[in-house]
């Protein structure tokens, strides 16, 4: 099990603020639109089902979800949203992977470089840090703690790890086992809020400039085009 995370606490607090909600819904809409390219039926498209689950867990209105599906599936004439992955370094040399969802790559890259430079980081080349991470599945449960029996049920369902660093329990799985573990947990009466693919650091490092790194993470998260941020820093 992993321990308390300052960044998880800060991010959850931000997600709950009304002032940030339009920014949050923009990100969720882009995530749904990209997923819907593989099919507009969530029953047949697991990636779309994951995106919708995440949106619902953050109280995104049904109308917003339906508009995002139409946009991604081609029933909307607005600009196409594309997904890009960028690698770089934060203050003190910690590794960063930033997922961008945008209809304007040049604008997004320019903003990303500006934010990194402002907070003591820099953009790296392809493959510069991704080797430090493994692709995993992550399932968020609507629970803040577990008893011994519940922990054993999760392990028996196929979990590789249980993350208790946030206010909600997160179950880490092999990526190709994500849907199977999710289904088993639901069959065992666990309330699943969302499931998604993540980049998980193979080894964590203690940041030498924690406050500066948290400021960088906040600024990246405030950018409408930044969908996810992953780091090997223990924050």
C-alpha positions as CSV (number, residue, x, y, z in Angstrom):
1,X,0.0,0.0,0.0
2,X,1.1,3.6,-0.6
3,X,0.7,6.5,1.7
4,X,-0.6,10.0,1.9
5,X,-0.3,12.2,-1.2
6,X,-0.3,16.0,-1.0
7,X,-1.0,16.3,-4.8
8,X,-4.0,14.0,-4.6
9,X,-5.5,16.0,-1.8
10,X,-4.9,19.3,-3.6
11,X,-6.4,17.9,-6.9
12,X,-9.5,16.6,-5.3
13,X,-10.1,19.9,-3.5
14,X,-9.7,21.7,-6.8
15,X,-12.2,19.4,-8.5
16,X,-14.8,20.2,-5.8
17,X,-14.6,24.0,-6.3
18,X,-17.4,25.5,-8.4
19,X,-14.9,28.1,-9.8
20,X,-13.0,25.2,-11.4
21,X,-15.9,23.2,-12.6
22,X,-16.0,24.6,-16.2
23,X,-12.3,23.8,-16.5
24,X,-12.9,20.3,-15.2
25,X,-15.9,19.7,-17.5
26,X,-13.9,20.9,-20.5
27,X,-11.2,18.3,-19.8
28,X,-13.8,15.5,-19.2
29,X,-15.6,16.4,-22.5
30,X,-12.4,16.1,-24.4
31,X,-11.6,12.8,-22.8
32,X,-15.1,11.5,-23.8
33,X,-14.8,12.8,-27.3
34,X,-11.5,11.1,-28.0
35,X,-12.8,7.8,-26.6
36,X,-16.0,8.0,-28.6
37,X,-14.0,7.8,-31.9
38,X,-13.9,4.0,-31.4
39,X,-17.7,3.9,-31.2
40,X,-20.5,5.8,-29.6
41,X,-22.0,2.9,-27.6
42,X,-20.3,2.6,-24.2
43,X,-21.5,-1.0,-23.9
44,X,-19.3,-1.9,-26.9
45,X,-16.5,0.7,-26.2
46,X,-14.7,0.1,-22.8
47,X,-12.6,3.2,-23.2
48,X,-15.7,5.3,-23.7
49,X,-17.3,3.6,-20.7
50,X,-14.3,4.5,-18.5
51,X,-14.5,8.2,-19.7
52,X,-18.2,8.4,-18.9
53,X,-17.8,6.8,-15.5
54,X,-15.1,9.3,-14.6
55,X,-17.3,12.2,-15.8
56,X,-20.3,10.9,-13.8
57,X,-18.1,10.5,-10.7
58,X,-17.3,14.2,-10.9
59,X,-21.0,15.2,-11.4
60,X,-20.8,16.2,-15.0
61,X,-24.3,16.8,-16.4
62,X,-25.8,14.1,-18.7
63,X,-26.3,16.7,-21.5
64,X,-22.6,17.6,-21.5
65,X,-21.7,13.9,-21.7
66,X,-24.0,13.3,-24.7
67,X,-22.6,16.4,-26.5
68,X,-19.1,15.1,-26.0
69,X,-20.0,11.7,-27.4
70,X,-21.6,13.3,-30.5
71,X,-18.5,15.4,-31.0
72,X,-16.2,12.5,-30.9
73,X,-18.3,10.1,-32.9
74,X,-18.6,12.5,-35.9
75,X,-22.1,13.9,-35.3
76,X,-20.6,17.3,-34.5
77,X,-18.9,19.7,-37.0
78,X,-16.5,21.3,-34.5
79,X,-12.8,20.8,-34.6
80,X,-11.4,17.3,-34.0
81,X,-9.8,16.7,-30.6
82,X,-6.4,14.9,-30.8
83,X,-4.5,13.2,-28.0
84,X,-0.7,13.8,-27.5
85,X,1.8,12.6,-24.9
86,X,4.7,14.8,-23.8
87,X,7.7,13.9,-21.6
88,X,9.8,16.3,-19.6
89,X,11.3,17.3,-16.3
90,X,10.1,19.3,-13.3
91,X,12.1,21.3,-10.8
92,X,14.9,19.2,-9.3
93,X,14.9,16.8,-12.3
94,X,11.8,14.8,-11.5
95,X,10.2,13.0,-14.4
96,X,6.9,14.1,-15.9
97,X,4.5,12.7,-18.5
98,X,1.8,15.1,-19.6
99,X,-1.3,14.0,-21.6
100,X,-2.7,16.7,-23.9
101,X,-6.2,16.7,-25.5
102,X,-6.5,19.6,-28.0
103,X,-7.8,20.9,-31.3
104,X,-4.7,23.1,-31.7
105,X,-1.4,21.3,-31.1
106,X,0.8,24.4,-31.6
107,X,-1.1,26.4,-29.0
108,X,-1.0,23.5,-26.5
109,X,2.8,22.8,-26.9
110,X,3.5,26.5,-26.6
111,X,1.5,26.8,-23.4
112,X,3.1,23.6,-22.0
113,X,6.7,24.9,-22.7
114,X,5.8,28.2,-21.0
115,X,4.4,26.6,-17.9
116,X,7.3,24.2,-17.5
117,X,9.9,27.0,-18.0
118,X,8.1,29.3,-15.6
119,X,8.3,26.7,-12.8
120,X,11.8,25.4,-13.3
121,X,11.1,22.5,-15.7
122,X,11.7,21.7,-19.3
123,X,10.3,19.6,-22.1
124,X,12.2,16.4,-23.0
125,X,12.3,14.3,-26.2
126,X,10.3,11.2,-27.0
127,X,11.3,8.3,-24.7
128,X,13.3,10.6,-22.3
129,X,11.3,9.6,-19.2
130,X,8.6,7.1,-20.3
131,X,10.9,4.2,-19.6
132,X,10.6,5.1,-15.9
133,X,6.9,4.4,-16.0
134,X,4.6,1.3,-16.5
135,X,1.2,1.4,-18.0
136,X,-1.4,0.2,-15.5
137,X,-5.1,0.1,-14.9
138,X,-6.5,2.1,-12.0
139,X,-10.0,1.7,-10.4
140,X,-11.3,4.3,-8.0
141,X,-13.7,3.1,-5.3
142,X,-16.2,5.1,-3.4
143,X,-14.5,4.2,-0.1
144,X,-12.0,6.0,2.1
145,X,-10.7,3.0,4.0
146,X,-10.8,-0.9,3.9
147,X,-11.1,-3.6,6.5
148,X,-9.0,-6.7,6.3
149,X,-11.8,-8.7,4.6
150,X,-12.3,-6.0,1.9
151,X,-8.6,-5.8,1.3
152,X,-8.4,-9.6,0.7
153,X,-11.4,-9.4,-1.6
154,X,-9.7,-6.8,-3.7
155,X,-6.5,-8.8,-3.9
156,X,-8.4,-12.0,-4.8
157,X,-10.1,-10.0,-7.6
158,X,-6.7,-9.6,-9.3
159,X,-5.4,-6.3,-7.9
160,X,-1.6,-5.7,-8.0
161,X,-1.7,-2.9,-5.4
162,X,-4.0,-0.8,-3.3
163,X,-3.4,3.0,-3.2
164,X,-4.7,4.8,-0.1
165,X,-3.0,8.1,-0.8
166,X,-6.3,9.9,-1.7
167,X,-9.7,10.2,0.0
168,X,-10.9,7.4,-2.2
169,X,-9.3,3.9,-2.5
170,X,-7.6,3.2,-5.8
171,X,-7.0,-0.3,-7.0
172,X,-4.0,-0.8,-9.3
173,X,-4.2,-3.6,-11.9
174,X,-2.4,-4.9,-15.0
175,X,-3.8,-2.9,-17.9
176,X,-5.1,-5.9,-19.8
177,X,-6.9,-7.1,-16.6
178,X,-8.6,-3.8,-15.8
179,X,-12.1,-4.6,-17.0
180,X,-12.1,-8.0,-15.4
181,X,-11.0,-6.7,-12.0
182,X,-13.5,-3.9,-12.2
183,X,-16.3,-6.4,-12.9
184,X,-15.2,-8.7,-10.1
185,X,-15.2,-5.7,-7.6
186,X,-18.7,-4.7,-8.7
187,X,-19.9,-8.3,-8.3
188,X,-18.4,-8.2,-4.7
189,X,-20.6,-5.1,-4.0
190,X,-17.8,-2.5,-4.2
191,X,-19.0,0.8,-5.6
192,X,-16.7,1.7,-8.5
193,X,-16.5,5.4,-9.3
194,X,-14.2,5.2,-12.3
195,X,-11.5,3.2,-14.1
196,X,-8.7,4.4,-16.4
197,X,-5.3,3.7,-17.8
198,X,-2.4,5.4,-15.9
199,X,1.3,5.8,-16.1
200,X,2.7,4.5,-12.8
201,X,6.3,5.3,-11.8
202,X,8.4,2.2,-11.4
203,X,10.3,3.9,-8.6
204,X,9.4,7.0,-6.7
205,X,11.9,9.8,-5.8
206,X,11.7,12.4,-3.1
207,X,11.6,15.8,-4.7
208,X,14.2,18.3,-3.7
209,X,11.9,21.2,-4.6
210,X,8.5,20.0,-3.5
211,X,6.7,23.4,-3.2
212,X,7.9,24.5,-6.7
213,X,6.9,21.1,-8.1
214,X,3.4,21.4,-6.6
215,X,3.1,24.9,-8.1
216,X,4.0,23.4,-11.5
217,X,1.5,20.6,-11.2
218,X,-1.2,23.1,-10.2
219,X,-0.4,25.3,-13.2
220,X,-0.5,22.4,-15.6
221,X,-3.8,21.2,-14.2
222,X,-5.3,24.6,-14.7
223,X,-4.6,24.4,-18.4
224,X,-7.7,23.3,-20.3
225,X,-5.7,21.1,-22.7
226,X,-3.9,19.1,-20.0
227,X,-5.8,15.9,-19.4
228,X,-3.5,14.0,-17.1
229,X,-0.2,14.6,-15.4
230,X,2.1,11.7,-14.1
231,X,5.3,12.1,-12.1
232,X,7.8,9.8,-10.4
233,X,8.0,12.3,-7.5
234,X,6.7,11.3,-4.1
235,X,4.2,14.1,-3.5
